[in-house]
Amino acid sequence: MASRIENLALQIAALKEDEQRNLWMCVADLVFRRGLHELSQQYRERLRREGELDVSFEEIMIRLGETREEIAARDYPQ
């Protein structure tokens, strides 16, 4: 008895070439989205552990500005 995966493979093999190409593009898109979602979840978890998850947009922008100024002062001294 053929497995579910084998049956699916047979169905895919029976598709026309352009249908297979479209199918693989859809699969690639879904895998990419899943990867982005997993990465986002990992990043959120890290921010939560570090106590940074609820930092406001304004605070983030202030920190980025300070970092930019520190880098500029170090790399381009007057």
N, CA, C and O atoms as a Tripos MOL2 file, in Angstrom:
@<TRIPOS>MOLECULE
protein
  312   311    78     0     0
PROTEIN
NO_CHARGES

@<TRIPOS>ATOM
      1 N           0.8470   -1.1750    0.0000 N.3       1 MET1
      2 CA          0.0000    0.0000    0.0000 C.3       1 MET1
      3 C           0.8980    1.2460    0.0000 C.2       1 MET1
      4 O           1.8070    1.3740    0.8200 O.2       1 MET1
      5 N           0.6240    2.1490   -0.9290 N.am      2 ALA2
      6 CA          1.4260    3.3630   -1.0750 C.3       2 ALA2
      7 C           1.1540    4.3200    0.0760 C.2       2 ALA2
      8 O           0.0240    4.4460    0.5480 O.2       2 ALA2
      9 N           2.2010    4.9830    0.5100 N.am      3 SER3
     10 CA          2.0530    5.9480    1.5980 C.3       3 SER3
     11 C           1.4180    7.2320    1.0780 C.2       3 SER3
     12 O           1.3170    7.4610   -0.1270 O.2       3 SER3
     13 N           1.0030    8.0420    2.0070 N.am      4 ARG4
     14 CA          0.4030    9.3320    1.6640 C.3       4 ARG4
     15 C           1.3870   10.1700    0.8430 C.2       4 ARG4
     16 O           0.9950   10.8210   -0.1250 O.2       4 ARG4
     17 N           2.6600   10.1510    1.2300 N.am      5 ILE5
     18 CA          3.6900   10.9130    0.5230 C.3       5 ILE5
     19 C           3.8630   10.3750   -0.8970 C.2       5 ILE5
     20 O           3.9740   11.1460   -1.8500 O.2       5 ILE5
     21 N           3.8860    9.0590   -1.0300 N.am      6 GLU6
     22 CA          4.0180    8.4640   -2.3650 C.3       6 GLU6
     23 C           2.8400    8.8480   -3.2500 C.2       6 GLU6
     24 O           3.0180    9.1560   -4.4290 O.2       6 GLU6
     25 N           1.6420    8.8300   -2.6860 N.am      7 ASN7
     26 CA          0.4530    9.2280   -3.4440 C.3       7 ASN7
     27 C           0.5430   10.6900   -3.8750 C.2       7 ASN7
     28 O           0.2050   11.0400   -5.0060 O.2       7 ASN7
     29 N           0.9930   11.5140   -2.9800 N.am      8 LEU8
     30 CA          1.1570   12.9310   -3.2930 C.3       8 LEU8
     31 C           2.1920   13.1180   -4.3970 C.2       8 LEU8
     32 O           1.9940   13.9170   -5.3130 O.2       8 LEU8
     33 N           3.2970   12.3780   -4.3070 N.am      9 ALA9
     34 CA          4.3420   12.4600   -5.3360 C.3       9 ALA9
     35 C           3.7910   12.0350   -6.6950 C.2       9 ALA9
     36 O           4.1080   12.6530   -7.7110 O.2       9 ALA9
     37 N           2.9860   11.0070   -6.7210 N.am     10 LEU10
     38 CA          2.3750   10.5680   -7.9830 C.3      10 LEU10
     39 C           1.4590   11.6440   -8.5580 C.2      10 LEU10
     40 O           1.4530   11.8800   -9.7660 O.2      10 LEU10
     41 N           0.6990   12.2860   -7.7040 N.am     11 GLN11
     42 CA         -0.1850   13.3700   -8.1590 C.3      11 GLN11
     43 C           0.6300   14.5240   -8.7270 C.2      11 GLN11
     44 O           0.2710   15.0940   -9.7570 O.2      11 GLN11
     45 N           1.7160   14.8640   -8.0650 N.am     12 ILE12
     46 CA          2.5720   15.9630   -8.5290 C.3      12 ILE12
     47 C           3.2050   15.5990   -9.8620 C.2      12 ILE12
     48 O           3.2550   16.4210  -10.7770 O.2      12 ILE12
     49 N           3.6900   14.3640   -9.9710 N.am     13 ALA13
     50 CA          4.3320   13.9200  -11.2080 C.3      13 ALA13
     51 C           3.3530   13.9370  -12.3790 C.2      13 ALA13
     52 O           3.7670   14.0880  -13.5290 O.2      13 ALA13
     53 N           2.0630   13.7830  -12.0990 N.am     14 ALA14
     54 CA          1.0510   13.7780  -13.1490 C.3      14 ALA14
     55 C           0.6900   15.1890  -13.6250 C.2      14 ALA14
     56 O           0.0300   15.3390  -14.6530 O.2      14 ALA14
     57 N           1.1080   16.2120  -12.9000 N.am     15 LEU15
     58 CA          0.8070   17.5870  -13.3010 C.3      15 LEU15
     59 C           1.6110   17.9860  -14.5310 C.2      15 LEU15
     60 O           2.6730   17.4290  -14.8090 O.2      15 LEU15
     61 N           1.0860   18.9530  -15.2520 N.am     16 LYS16
     62 CA          1.8320   19.5200  -16.3710 C.3      16 LYS16
     63 C           3.0380   20.2810  -15.8110 C.2      16 LYS16
     64 O           3.0640   20.6670  -14.6430 O.2      16 LYS16
     65 N           4.0240   20.4820  -16.6710 N.am     17 GLU17
     66 CA          5.2700   21.1260  -16.2340 C.3      17 GLU17
     67 C           5.0210   22.5060  -15.6230 C.2      17 GLU17
     68 O           5.5950   22.8250  -14.5810 O.2      17 GLU17
     69 N           4.1850   23.3200  -16.2450 N.am     18 ASP18
     70 CA          3.9230   24.6570  -15.7010 C.3      18 ASP18
     71 C           3.1580   24.5760  -14.3840 C.2      18 ASP18
     72 O           3.3550   25.4160  -13.5060 O.2      18 ASP18
     73 N           2.2900   23.5790  -14.2330 N.am     19 GLU19
     74 CA          1.5830   23.3970  -12.9650 C.3      19 GLU19
     75 C           2.5650   22.9800  -11.8600 C.2      19 GLU19
     76 O           2.4640   23.4410  -10.7230 O.2      19 GLU19
     77 N           3.5140   22.1020  -12.2090 N.am     20 GLN20
     78 CA          4.5290   21.7000  -11.2330 C.3      20 GLN20
     79 C           5.3670   22.9050  -10.8120 C.2      20 GLN20
     80 O           5.6520   23.0860   -9.6290 O.2      20 GLN20
     81 N           5.7570   23.7240  -11.7820 N.am     21 ARG21
     82 CA          6.5530   24.9130  -11.4790 C.3      21 ARG21
     83 C           5.7830   25.8300  -10.5310 C.2      21 ARG21
     84 O           6.3430   26.3280   -9.5540 O.2      21 ARG21
     85 N           4.5030   26.0540  -10.8180 N.am     22 ASN22
     86 CA          3.6780   26.8970   -9.9470 C.3      22 ASN22
     87 C           3.5440   26.2890   -8.5550 C.2      22 ASN22
     88 O           3.5780   27.0000   -7.5500 O.2      22 ASN22
     89 N           3.3920   24.9740   -8.5060 N.am     23 LEU23
     90 CA          3.2940   24.2950   -7.2200 C.3      23 LEU23
     91 C           4.5630   24.4970   -6.4010 C.2      23 LEU23
     92 O           4.4890   24.8140   -5.2140 O.2      23 LEU23
     93 N           5.7310   24.3170   -7.0230 N.am     24 TRP24
     94 CA          6.9920   24.4670   -6.3000 C.3      24 TRP24
     95 C           7.2060   25.9090   -5.8530 C.2      24 TRP24
     96 O           7.7790   26.1560   -4.7920 O.2      24 TRP24
     97 N           6.7450   26.8550   -6.6590 N.am     25 MET25
     98 CA          6.8300   28.2600   -6.2440 C.3      25 MET25
     99 C           5.9640   28.5010   -5.0080 C.2      25 MET25
    100 O           6.3660   29.2140   -4.0890 O.2      25 MET25
    101 N           4.7840   27.9070   -4.9960 N.am     26 CYS26
    102 CA          3.9060   28.0460   -3.8240 C.3      26 CYS26
    103 C           4.5310   27.3930   -2.5930 C.2      26 CYS26
    104 O           4.4840   27.9500   -1.4960 O.2      26 CYS26
    105 N           5.1140   26.2130   -2.7820 N.am     27 VAL27
    106 CA          5.7660   25.5150   -1.6690 C.3      27 VAL27
    107 C           6.9220   26.3640   -1.1450 C.2      27 VAL27
    108 O           7.0710   26.5300    0.0660 O.2      27 VAL27
    109 N           7.7360   26.8990   -2.0500 N.am     28 ALA28
    110 CA          8.8730   27.7310   -1.6320 C.3      28 ALA28
    111 C           8.3860   28.9470   -0.8550 C.2      28 ALA28
    112 O           8.9830   29.3130    0.1580 O.2      28 ALA28
    113 N           7.3060   29.5780   -1.3190 N.am     29 ASP29
    114 CA          6.7610   30.7430   -0.6320 C.3      29 ASP29
    115 C           6.2800   30.3720    0.7700 C.2      29 ASP29
    116 O           6.5380   31.0960    1.7320 O.2      29 ASP29
    117 N           5.5840   29.2440    0.8820 N.am     30 LEU30
    118 CA          5.0920   28.8130    2.1930 C.3      30 LEU30
    119 C           6.2420   28.4910    3.1430 C.2      30 LEU30
    120 O           6.1860   28.8450    4.3210 O.2      30 LEU30
    121 N           7.2770   27.8320    2.6500 N.am     31 VAL31
    122 CA          8.4280   27.5010    3.4840 C.3      31 VAL31
    123 C           9.1300   28.7820    3.9270 C.2      31 VAL31
    124 O           9.5460   28.8980    5.0790 O.2      31 VAL31
    125 N           9.2630   29.7450    3.0100 N.am     32 PHE32
    126 CA          9.8820   31.0240    3.3470 C.3      32 PHE32
    127 C           9.0890   31.7400    4.4370 C.2      32 PHE32
    128 O           9.6610   32.2400    5.4060 O.2      32 PHE32
    129 N           7.7740   31.7850    4.2720 N.am     33 ARG33
    130 CA          6.9270   32.4440    5.2780 C.3      33 ARG33
    131 C           7.0310   31.7490    6.6270 C.2      33 ARG33
    132 O           7.0850   32.4060    7.6660 O.2      33 ARG33
    133 N           7.0590   30.4270    6.6140 N.am     34 ARG34
    134 CA          7.1780   29.6800    7.8670 C.3      34 ARG34
    135 C           8.5110   30.0080    8.5360 C.2      34 ARG34
    136 O           8.5760   30.1950    9.7510 O.2      34 ARG34
    137 N           9.5680   30.0750    7.7350 N.am     35 GLY35
    138 CA         10.8780   30.4200    8.2770 C.3      35 GLY35
    139 C          10.8920   31.8070    8.8870 C.2      35 GLY35
    140 O          11.4630   32.0130    9.9580 O.2      35 GLY35
    141 N          10.2580   32.7720    8.2020 N.am     36 LEU36
    142 CA         10.1830   34.1270    8.7540 C.3      36 LEU36
    143 C           9.3990   34.1550   10.0570 C.2      36 LEU36
    144 O           9.7670   34.8540   11.0010 O.2      36 LEU36
    145 N           8.3230   33.3940   10.1000 N.am     37 HIS37
    146 CA          7.5060   33.3430   11.3100 C.3      37 HIS37
    147 C           8.3130   32.7490   12.4690 C.2      37 HIS37
    148 O           8.2830   33.2700   13.5840 O.2      37 HIS37
    149 N           9.0320   31.6560   12.1950 N.am     38 GLU38
    150 CA          9.8470   31.0390   13.2460 C.3      38 GLU38
    151 C          10.9530   31.9750   13.7150 C.2      38 GLU38
    152 O          11.2290   32.0620   14.9110 O.2      38 GLU38
    153 N          11.5870   32.6760   12.7790 N.am     39 LEU39
    154 CA         12.6230   33.6410   13.1470 C.3      39 LEU39
    155 C          12.0310   34.7600   13.9990 C.2      39 LEU39
    156 O          12.6390   35.1810   14.9830 O.2      39 LEU39
    157 N          10.8560   35.2390   13.6270 N.am     40 SER40
    158 CA         10.1880   36.2850   14.3900 C.3      40 SER40
    159 C           9.8810   35.8100   15.8070 C.2      40 SER40
    160 O          10.0660   36.5550   16.7690 O.2      40 SER40
    161 N           9.4130   34.5730   15.9330 N.am     41 GLN41
    162 CA          9.1060   34.0240   17.2560 C.3      41 GLN41
    163 C          10.3720   33.9200   18.1060 C.2      41 GLN41
    164 O          10.3480   34.2270   19.2980 O.2      41 GLN41
    165 N          11.4780   33.4860   17.4950 N.am     42 GLN42
    166 CA         12.7390   33.3830   18.2320 C.3      42 GLN42
    167 C          13.2060   34.7600   18.6840 C.2      42 GLN42
    168 O          13.6670   34.9220   19.8140 O.2      42 GLN42
    169 N          13.0900   35.7420   17.8130 N.am     43 TYR43
    170 CA         13.5100   37.1020   18.1510 C.3      43 TYR43
    171 C          12.6420   37.6690   19.2760 C.2      43 TYR43
    172 O          13.1560   38.2960   20.2020 O.2      43 TYR43
    173 N          11.3270   37.4480   19.1960 N.am     44 ARG44
    174 CA         10.4270   37.9090   20.2570 C.3      44 ARG44
    175 C          10.7810   37.2530   21.5910 C.2      44 ARG44
    176 O          10.7730   37.9080   22.6330 O.2      44 ARG44
    177 N          11.0890   35.9610   21.5520 N.am     45 GLU45
    178 CA         11.4530   35.2540   22.7820 C.3      45 GLU45
    179 C          12.7360   35.8220   23.3690 C.2      45 GLU45
    180 O          12.8410   36.0070   24.5820 O.2      45 GLU45
    181 N          13.7060   36.0980   22.5150 N.am     46 ARG46
    182 CA         14.9580   36.6860   23.0060 C.3      46 ARG46
    183 C          14.6910   38.0570   23.6350 C.2      46 ARG46
    184 O          15.1980   38.3510   24.7180 O.2      46 ARG46
    185 N          13.9050   38.8860   22.9650 N.am     47 LEU47
    186 CA         13.5670   40.1980   23.5190 C.3      47 LEU47
    187 C          12.8300   40.0670   24.8480 C.2      47 LEU47
    188 O          13.0650   40.8470   25.7710 O.2      47 LEU47
    189 N          11.9360   39.0810   24.9450 N.am     48 ARG48
    190 CA         11.2010   38.8590   26.1910 C.3      48 ARG48
    191 C          12.1680   38.4790   27.3120 C.2      48 ARG48
    192 O          12.0770   39.0100   28.4180 O.2      48 ARG48
    193 N          13.1010   37.5530   27.0240 N.am     49 ARG49
    194 CA         14.0800   37.1310   28.0380 C.3      49 ARG49
    195 C          14.9420   38.2940   28.4950 C.2      49 ARG49
    196 O          15.3020   38.3810   29.6690 O.2      49 ARG49
    197 N          15.2750   39.1900   27.5680 N.am     50 GLU50
    198 CA         16.1330   40.3280   27.8920 C.3      50 GLU50
    199 C          15.3470   41.5130   28.4540 C.2      50 GLU50
    200 O          15.9290   42.5490   28.7730 O.2      50 GLU50
    201 N          14.0170   41.3600   28.5770 N.am     51 GLY51
    202 CA         13.1910   42.4310   29.1070 C.3      51 GLY51
    203 C          13.0340   43.6040   28.1490 C.2      51 GLY51
    204 O          12.7620   44.7260   28.5740 O.2      51 GLY51
    205 N          13.2030   43.3450   26.8700 N.am     52 GLU52
    206 CA         13.1610   44.4140   25.8720 C.3      52 GLU52
    207 C          11.9190   44.3640   24.9940 C.2      52 GLU52
    208 O          11.7650   45.2080   24.1110 O.2      52 GLU52
    209 N          11.0420   43.4130   25.2080 N.am     53 LEU53
    210 CA          9.9090   43.2130   24.3070 C.3      53 LEU53
    211 C           8.9600   44.4060   24.2820 C.2      53 LEU53
    212 O           8.3850   44.7130   23.2380 O.2      53 LEU53
    213 N           8.7880   45.0770   25.4060 N.am     54 ASP54
    214 CA          7.8160   46.1690   25.4770 C.3      54 ASP54
    215 C           8.4420   47.5550   25.3670 C.2      54 ASP54
    216 O           7.8220   48.5450   25.7560 O.2      54 ASP54
    217 N           9.6580   47.6360   24.8450 N.am     55 VAL55
    218 CA         10.3110   48.9340   24.6740 C.3      55 VAL55
    219 C           9.5700   49.7090   23.5900 C.2      55 VAL55
    220 O           9.2330   49.1540   22.5440 O.2      55 VAL55
    221 N           9.3220   50.9780   23.8390 N.am     56 SER56
    222 CA          8.5590   51.7940   22.8870 C.3      56 SER56
    223 C           9.3880   52.1350   21.6510 C.2      56 SER56
    224 O          10.6180   52.0830   21.6700 O.2      56 SER56
    225 N           8.6980   52.4770   20.6030 N.am     57 PHE57
    226 CA          9.3330   52.8970   19.3550 C.3      57 PHE57
    227 C          10.2480   54.0910   19.6060 C.2      57 PHE57
    228 O          11.3600   54.1540   19.0810 O.2      57 PHE57
    229 N           9.7760   55.0290   20.4060 N.am     58 GLU58
    230 CA         10.5590   56.2250   20.6990 C.3      58 GLU58
    231 C          11.8780   55.8710   21.3930 C.2      58 GLU58
    232 O          12.9230   56.4330   21.0660 O.2      58 GLU58
    233 N          11.8280   54.9400   22.3520 N.am     59 GLU59
    234 CA         13.0350   54.5270   23.0570 C.3      59 GLU59
    235 C          14.0110   53.8410   22.1020 C.2      59 GLU59
    236 O          15.2190   54.0660   22.1720 O.2      59 GLU59
    237 N          13.4890   53.0180   21.2250 N.am     60 ILE60
    238 CA         14.3420   52.3520   20.2340 C.3      60 ILE60
    239 C          15.0270   53.3850   19.3510 C.2      60 ILE60
    240 O          16.2220   53.2700   19.0820 O.2      60 ILE60
    241 N          14.2920   54.3880   18.8980 N.am     61 MET61
    242 CA         14.8660   55.4170   18.0380 C.3      61 MET61
    243 C          15.9280   56.2310   18.7820 C.2      61 MET61
    244 O          16.9430   56.6050   18.1960 O.2      61 MET61
    245 N          15.6990   56.5040   20.0640 N.am     62 ILE62
    246 CA         16.6980   57.2260   20.8660 C.3      62 ILE62
    247 C          17.9720   56.3930   20.9630 C.2      62 ILE62
    248 O          19.0710   56.9140   20.7730 O.2      62 ILE62
    249 N          17.8280   55.1000   21.2580 N.am     63 ARG63
    250 CA         18.9970   54.2180   21.3660 C.3      63 ARG63
    251 C          19.7550   54.1380   20.0370 C.2      63 ARG63
    252 O          20.9860   54.1730   20.0150 O.2      63 ARG63
    253 N          19.0180   54.0300   18.9410 N.am     64 LEU64
    254 CA         19.6690   53.9750   17.6220 C.3      64 LEU64
    255 C          20.4350   55.2630   17.3430 C.2      64 LEU64
    256 O          21.5460   55.2310   16.8130 O.2      64 LEU64
    257 N          19.8370   56.3880   17.7010 N.am     65 GLY65
    258 CA         20.5180   57.6680   17.5120 C.3      65 GLY65
    259 C          21.7950   57.7570   18.3240 C.2      65 GLY65
    260 O          22.8210   58.2320   17.8380 O.2      65 GLY65
    261 N          21.7250   57.2950   19.5700 N.am     66 GLU66
    262 CA         22.9210   57.3020   20.4200 C.3      66 GLU66
    263 C          23.9970   56.3920   19.8440 C.2      66 GLU66
    264 O          25.1750   56.7500   19.8260 O.2      66 GLU66
    265 N          23.5970   55.2310   19.3800 N.am     67 THR67
    266 CA         24.5560   54.2970   18.7790 C.3      67 THR67
    267 C          25.1870   54.9040   17.5370 C.2      67 THR67
    268 O          26.3960   54.7980   17.3330 O.2      67 THR67
    269 N          24.3790   55.5320   16.7210 N.am     68 ARG68
    270 CA         24.8970   56.1910   15.5090 C.3      68 ARG68
    271 C          25.9160   57.2630   15.8690 C.2      68 ARG68
    272 O          26.9620   57.3650   15.2260 O.2      68 ARG68
    273 N          25.6230   58.0600   16.8850 N.am     69 GLU69
    274 CA         26.5440   59.1080   17.3160 C.3      69 GLU69
    275 C          27.8450   58.5230   17.8560 C.2      69 GLU69
    276 O          28.9230   59.0510   17.5820 O.2      69 GLU69
    277 N          27.7510   57.4360   18.6210 N.am     70 GLU70
    278 CA         28.9510   56.7940   19.1530 C.3      70 GLU70
    279 C          29.8330   56.2590   18.0240 C.2      70 GLU70
    280 O          31.0530   56.4130   18.0630 O.2      70 GLU70
    281 N          29.2290   55.6440   17.0380 N.am     71 ILE71
    282 CA         29.9770   55.0940   15.9080 C.3      71 ILE71
    283 C          30.6210   56.2400   15.1060 C.2      71 ILE71
    284 O          31.7890   56.1640   14.7240 O.2      71 ILE71
    285 N          29.8520   57.2770   14.8670 N.am     72 ALA72
    286 CA         30.3800   58.4120   14.1100 C.3      72 ALA72
    287 C          31.5600   59.0470   14.8560 C.2      72 ALA72
    288 O          32.5670   59.3830   14.2330 O.2      72 ALA72
    289 N          31.4520   59.2140   16.1650 N.am     73 ALA73
    290 CA         32.5300   59.8120   16.9620 C.3      73 ALA73
    291 C          33.7850   58.9290   16.9390 C.2      73 ALA73
    292 O          34.9070   59.4340   16.8980 O.2      73 ALA73
    293 N          33.5840   57.6220   16.9670 N.am     74 ARG74
    294 CA         34.7140   56.6950   16.9620 C.3      74 ARG74
    295 C          35.3650   56.5970   15.5860 C.2      74 ARG74
    296 O          36.5890   56.6540   15.4630 O.2      74 ARG74
    297 N          34.5330   56.4500   14.5490 N.am     75 ASP75
    298 CA         35.0620   56.2140   13.1940 C.3      75 ASP75
    299 C          35.4430   57.4860   12.4480 C.2      75 ASP75
    300 O          36.2500   57.4420   11.5200 O.2      75 ASP75
    301 N          34.8720   58.6140   12.8440 N.am     76 TYR76
    302 CA         35.1510   59.8800   12.1590 C.3      76 TYR76
    303 C          35.4370   60.9740   13.1790 C.2      76 TYR76
    304 O          34.6760   61.9350   13.2960 O.2      76 TYR76
    305 N          36.5400   60.8280   13.9190 N.am     77 PRO77
    306 CA         36.8530   61.8340   14.9390 C.3      77 PRO77
    307 C          37.1080   63.2080   14.2800 C.2      77 PRO77
    308 O          37.5680   63.2980   13.1420 O.2      77 PRO77
    309 N          36.8010   64.2300   15.0130 N.am     78 GLN78
    310 CA         36.9430   65.5780   14.4540 C.3      78 GLN78
    311 C          38.3080   66.1060   14.6280 C.2      78 GLN78
    312 O          38.5930   67.2290   14.2120 O.2      78 GLN78
@<TRIPOS>BOND
     1     1     2 1
     2     2     3 1
     3     3     4 2
     4     3     5 am
     5     5     6 1
     6     6     7 1
     7     7     8 2
     8     7     9 am
     9     9    10 1
    10    10    11 1
    11    11    12 2
    12    11    13 am
    13    13    14 1
    14    14    15 1
    15    15    16 2
    16    15    17 am
    17    17    18 1
    18    18    19 1
    19    19    20 2
    20    19    21 am
    21    21    22 1
    22    22    23 1
    23    23    24 2
    24    23    25 am
    25    25    26 1
    26    26    27 1
    27    27    28 2
    28    27    29 am
    29    29    30 1
    30    30    31 1
    31    31    32 2
    32    31    33 am
    33    33    34 1
    34    34    35 1
    35    35    36 2
    36    35    37 am
    37    37    38 1
    38    38    39 1
    39    39    40 2
    40    39    41 am
    41    41    42 1
    42    42    43 1
    43    43    44 2
    44    43    45 am
    45    45    46 1
    46    46    47 1
    47    47    48 2
    48    47    49 am
    49    49    50 1
    50    50    51 1
    51    51    52 2
    52    51    53 am
    53    53    54 1
    54    54    55 1
    55    55    56 2
    56    55    57 am
    57    57    58 1
    58    58    59 1
    59    59    60 2
    60    59    61 am
    61    61    62 1
    62    62    63 1
    63    63    64 2
    64    63    65 am
    65    65    66 1
    66    66    67 1
    67    67    68 2
    68    67    69 am
    69    69    70 1
    70    70    71 1
    71    71    72 2
    72    71    73 am
    73    73    74 1
    74    74    75 1
    75    75    76 2
    76    75    77 am
    77    77    78 1
    78    78    79 1
    79    79    80 2
    80    79    81 am
    81    81    82 1
    82    82    83 1
    83    83    84 2
    84    83    85 am
    85    85    86 1
    86    86    87 1
    87    87    88 2
    88    87    89 am
    89    89    90 1
    90    90    91 1
    91    91    92 2
    92    91    93 am
    93    93    94 1
    94    94    95 1
    95    95    96 2
    96    95    97 am
    97    97    98 1
    98    98    99 1
    99    99   100 2
   100    99   101 am
   101   101   102 1
   102   102   103 1
   103   103   104 2
   104   103   105 am
   105   105   106 1
   106   106   107 1
   107   107   108 2
   108   107   109 am
   109   109   110 1
   110   110   111 1
   111   111   112 2
   112   111   113 am
   113   113   114 1
   114   114   115 1
   115   115   116 2
   116   115   117 am
   117   117   118 1
   118   118   119 1
   119   119   120 2
   120   119   121 am
   121   121   122 1
   122   122   123 1
   123   123   124 2
   124   123   125 am
   125   125   126 1
   126   126   127 1
   127   127   128 2
   128   127   129 am
   129   129   130 1
   130   130   131 1
   131   131   132 2
   132   131   133 am
   133   133   134 1
   134   134   135 1
   135   135   136 2
   136   135   137 am
   137   137   138 1
   138   138   139 1
   139   139   140 2
   140   139   141 am
   141   141   142 1
   142   142   143 1
   143   143   144 2
   144   143   145 am
   145   145   146 1
   146   146   147 1
   147   147   148 2
   148   147   149 am
   149   149   150 1
   150   150   151 1
   151   151   152 2
   152   151   153 am
   153   153   154 1
   154   154   155 1
   155   155   156 2
   156   155   157 am
   157   157   158 1
   158   158   159 1
   159   159   160 2
   160   159   161 am
   161   161   162 1
   162   162   163 1
   163   163   164 2
   164   163   165 am
   165   165   166 1
   166   166   167 1
   167   167   168 2
   168   167   169 am
   169   169   170 1
   170   170   171 1
   171   171   172 2
   172   171   173 am
   173   173   174 1
   174   174   175 1
   175   175   176 2
   176   175   177 am
   177   177   178 1
   178   178   179 1
   179   179   180 2
   180   179   181 am
   181   181   182 1
   182   182   183 1
   183   183   184 2
   184   183   185 am
   185   185   186 1
   186   186   187 1
   187   187   188 2
   188   187   189 am
   189   189   190 1
   190   190   191 1
   191   191   192 2
   192   191   193 am
   193   193   194 1
   194   194   195 1
   195   195   196 2
   196   195   197 am
   197   197   198 1
   198   198   199 1
   199   199   200 2
   200   199   201 am
   201   201   202 1
   202   202   203 1
   203   203   204 2
   204   203   205 am
   205   205   206 1
   206   206   207 1
   207   207   208 2
   208   207   209 am
   209   209   210 1
   210   210   211 1
   211   211   212 2
   212   211   213 am
   213   213   214 1
   214   214   215 1
   215   215   216 2
   216   215   217 am
   217   217   218 1
   218   218   219 1
   219   219   220 2
   220   219   221 am
   221   221   222 1
   222   222   223 1
   223   223   224 2
   224   223   225 am
   225   225   226 1
   226   226   227 1
   227   227   228 2
   228   227   229 am
   229   229   230 1
   230   230   231 1
   231   231   232 2
   232   231   233 am
   233   233   234 1
   234   234   235 1
   235   235   236 2
   236   235   237 am
   237   237   238 1
   238   238   239 1
   239   239   240 2
   240   239   241 am
   241   241   242 1
   242   242   243 1
   243   243   244 2
   244   243   245 am
   245   245   246 1
   246   246   247 1
   247   247   248 2
   248   247   249 am
   249   249   250 1
   250   250   251 1
   251   251   252 2
   252   251   253 am
   253   253   254 1
   254   254   255 1
   255   255   256 2
   256   255   257 am
   257   257   258 1
   258   258   259 1
   259   259   260 2
   260   259   261 am
   261   261   262 1
   262   262   263 1
   263   263   264 2
   264   263   265 am
   265   265   266 1
   266   266   267 1
   267   267   268 2
   268   267   269 am
   269   269   270 1
   270   270   271 1
   271   271   272 2
   272   271   273 am
   273   273   274 1
   274   274   275 1
   275   275   276 2
   276   275   277 am
   277   277   278 1
   278   278   279 1
   279   279   280 2
   280   279   281 am
   281   281   282 1
   282   282   283 1
   283   283   284 2
   284   283   285 am
   285   285   286 1
   286   286   287 1
   287   287   288 2
   288   287   289 am
   289   289   290 1
   290   290   291 1
   291   291   292 2
   292   291   293 am
   293   293   294 1
   294   294   295 1
   295   295   296 2
   296   295   297 am
   297   297   298 1
   298   298   299 1
   299   299   300 2
   300   299   301 am
   301   301   302 1
   302   302   303 1
   303   303   304 2
   304   303   305 am
   305   305   306 1
   306   306   307 1
   307   307   308 2
   308   307   309 am
   309   309   310 1
   310   310   311 1
   311   311   312 2
@<TRIPOS>SUBSTRUCTURE
     1 MET1         2 RESIDUE 1 A MET
     2 ALA2         6 RESIDUE 1 A ALA
     3 SER3        10 RESIDUE 1 A SER
     4 ARG4        14 RESIDUE 1 A ARG
     5 ILE5        18 RESIDUE 1 A ILE
     6 GLU6        22 RESIDUE 1 A GLU
     7 ASN7        26 RESIDUE 1 A ASN
     8 LEU8        30 RESIDUE 1 A LEU
     9 ALA9        34 RESIDUE 1 A ALA
    10 LEU10       38 RESIDUE 1 A LEU
    11 GLN11       42 RESIDUE 1 A GLN
    12 ILE12       46 RESIDUE 1 A ILE
    13 ALA13       50 RESIDUE 1 A ALA
    14 ALA14       54 RESIDUE 1 A ALA
    15 LEU15       58 RESIDUE 1 A LEU
    16 LYS16       62 RESIDUE 1 A LYS
    17 GLU17       66 RESIDUE 1 A GLU
    18 ASP18       70 RESIDUE 1 A ASP
    19 GLU19       74 RESIDUE 1 A GLU
    20 GLN20       78 RESIDUE 1 A GLN
    21 ARG21       82 RESIDUE 1 A ARG
    22 ASN22       86 RESIDUE 1 A ASN
    23 LEU23       90 RESIDUE 1 A LEU
    24 TRP24       94 RESIDUE 1 A TRP
    25 MET25       98 RESIDUE 1 A MET
    26 CYS26      102 RESIDUE 1 A CYS
    27 VAL27      106 RESIDUE 1 A VAL
    28 ALA28      110 RESIDUE 1 A ALA
    29 ASP29      114 RESIDUE 1 A ASP
    30 LEU30      118 RESIDUE 1 A LEU
    31 VAL31      122 RESIDUE 1 A VAL
    32 PHE32      126 RESIDUE 1 A PHE
    33 ARG33      130 RESIDUE 1 A ARG
    34 ARG34      134 RESIDUE 1 A ARG
    35 GLY35      138 RESIDUE 1 A GLY
    36 LEU36      142 RESIDUE 1 A LEU
    37 HIS37      146 RESIDUE 1 A HIS
    38 GLU38      150 RESIDUE 1 A GLU
    39 LEU39      154 RESIDUE 1 A LEU
    40 SER40      158 RESIDUE 1 A SER
    41 GLN41      162 RESIDUE 1 A GLN
    42 GLN42      166 RESIDUE 1 A GLN
    43 TYR43      170 RESIDUE 1 A TYR
    44 ARG44      174 RESIDUE 1 A ARG
    45 GLU45      178 RESIDUE 1 A GLU
    46 ARG46      182 RESIDUE 1 A ARG
    47 LEU47      186 RESIDUE 1 A LEU
    48 ARG48      190 RESIDUE 1 A ARG
    49 ARG49      194 RESIDUE 1 A ARG
    50 GLU50      198 RESIDUE 1 A GLU
    51 GLY51      202 RESIDUE 1 A GLY
    52 GLU52      206 RESIDUE 1 A GLU
    53 LEU53      210 RESIDUE 1 A LEU
    54 ASP54      214 RESIDUE 1 A ASP
    55 VAL55      218 RESIDUE 1 A VAL
    56 SER56      222 RESIDUE 1 A SER
    57 PHE57      226 RESIDUE 1 A PHE
    58 GLU58      230 RESIDUE 1 A GLU
    59 GLU59      234 RESIDUE 1 A GLU
    60 ILE60      238 RESIDUE 1 A ILE
    61 MET61      242 RESIDUE 1 A MET
    62 ILE62      246 RESIDUE 1 A ILE
    63 ARG63      250 RESIDUE 1 A ARG
    64 LEU64      254 RESIDUE 1 A LEU
    65 GLY65      258 RESIDUE 1 A GLY
    66 GLU66      262 RESIDUE 1 A GLU
    67 THR67      266 RESIDUE 1 A THR
    68 ARG68      270 RESIDUE 1 A ARG
    69 GLU69      274 RESIDUE 1 A GLU
    70 GLU70      278 RESIDUE 1 A GLU
    71 ILE71      282 RESIDUE 1 A ILE
    72 ALA72      286 RESIDUE 1 A ALA
    73 ALA73      290 RESIDUE 1 A ALA
    74 ARG74      294 RESIDUE 1 A ARG
    75 ASP75      298 RESIDUE 1 A ASP
    76 TYR76      302 RESIDUE 1 A TYR
    77 PRO77      306 RESIDUE 1 A PRO
    78 GLN78      310 RESIDUE 1 A GLN
